[in-house]
């Protein structure tokens, strides 16, 4: 029984790490696009992006 619980916990940890990596890579991709387009993000927009990321995580 304990091995099943440990297995489920490991899967949950792996999924949360995978989710974090996907979100991070997507964020970096968006930043790269903005850098290429030479757009300047206002403080309000950057705070909104940060809130969205923290909400997703």
C-alpha positions in Angstrom: 0.0 0.0 0.0 2.8 2.4 0.8 4.5 1.8 -2.5 1.3 2.8 -4.3 1.1 6.0 -2.3 4.7 6.8 -3.0 4.2 6.1 -6.7 1.2 8.4 -6.8 3.1 11.2 -5.0 6.0 10.8 -7.5 3.6 11.1 -10.4 2.1 14.3 -8.9 5.6 15.8 -8.3 6.6 14.9 -11.9 3.4 16.5 -13.3 3.9 19.7 -11.3 7.5 19.9 -12.4 6.5 19.3 -16.1 3.8 22.0 -15.8 6.3 24.5 -14.4 8.8 23.7 -17.2 6.1 24.2 -19.9 4.9 27.5 -18.4 8.5 28.7 -18.1 9.4 27.8 -21.6 6.2 29.4 -22.9 7.0 32.6 -21.0 10.5 32.6 -22.4 9.1 32.1 -25.8 6.8 35.1 -25.4 9.6 37.2 -24.1 11.7 36.3 -27.1 8.9 37.3 -29.5 8.5 40.6 -27.7 12.3 41.2 -27.9 12.3 40.5 -31.6 9.4 42.9 -32.2 11.1 45.5 -29.9 7.9 46.0 -27.9 8.2 47.6 -24.5 5.8 46.2 -21.9 4.3 48.7 -19.5 4.5 48.1 -15.8 0.8 47.4 -15.6 1.0 44.7 -18.4 4.0 43.1 -16.8 2.2 42.9 -13.5 -0.7 41.3 -15.2 1.6 38.7 -16.8 3.2 37.9 -13.5 -0.2 37.5 -11.8 -1.3 35.2 -14.6 1.8 33.0 -14.2 1.5 32.8 -10.4 -2.2 31.9 -10.8 -1.4 29.1 -13.2 1.3 27.7 -11.0 
